[in-house]
Amino acid sequence: MVRTTFSGREVVKVLRDHGYTPKTRSGSHVRLRYEHPETGEVRNVDVPQHDEIAIGTVRSIADQCGAKDFEAWCKWIDENS
């Protein structure tokens, strides 16, 4: 079974290591931006800086990142955090 519980800090670290850049911070949320180098597609991802992000929020973050497979995305976050 894949781990699906992460802190905001873990998620932000992995996304930053893979090309996402922090753009704004509003309250306890960080907005990261990614622009695909070949297609120019832009993704904005909002990550709450909580010690434990609720599973529904983790799913929303994965969707914002364009993940097609939630479990594979969680495994990727876990392996890179």
N, C-alpha and C positions, 0 to 999 in steps of 0.2 A: 504494500500500500504506500502511496506517495504522501509525503508531508504536505499539508495544505494550510498550515498556520505559519505566518511570517510576521516579522515586525516591519514597520515602515522603513526603518533604517536598512534592513536587509534588502528589501525590494529596490530602494533608491540606489544602493551601492551597486547591485547587479546591473540595473538599467544604465547607470552612469558608465560603468565599465564597458558597456556594449553600445555606446554612442549616443545615449540620451543626455541632454544638457538641461540643468535646472534653469527655469525661466522666471518663475515667481514663487513667492511663498505667501500664503494667506492663512492666518491662524495656524492651525496644526497641519496644514496640507502643503505639499510641494508639488508644483506643476513642472513636469519634464517634457521636453520637446525632442522629437527625432525626425530627421529628414533623410529619406532613403537617398543614397548618393547617385543611384542610377535612374530611378523613376521620379524623384522629386516629391514622392508622397510624404506628407507630413502627419505625424501622430502626436497628439498632446495627451499626456497621462497625468492624472491627479492621484497622488499617494498620500494618505494620512500618516502622520508621524506618530503612530500609536505603538505601544509595546507589542500588542497582538491585534492584527487586522482581522475583522470578521470575515468569514468565508465568502459571503455575498460580495463584499468589497474586493476581496482578492479576485473573485471571478470577474468583477467589473474592470479591474486593473488589467487582467489578462485580455479581456475583450478590447480595451482601449489600445493595448499593444498589438492587437491583430492576431492573437493566438487562436489557432484552429482547434487545438487539443488542450483542454485545461490541465489535465494530469501531466502531459508532457511539459507544459509551461511551468507548472509547479516543480517538477523534477529539475528543470533547467535552473530555476531560481535557487533551489536547494543546493544543487551541485556547484553553483557559482558564488554562493554567499559565504 
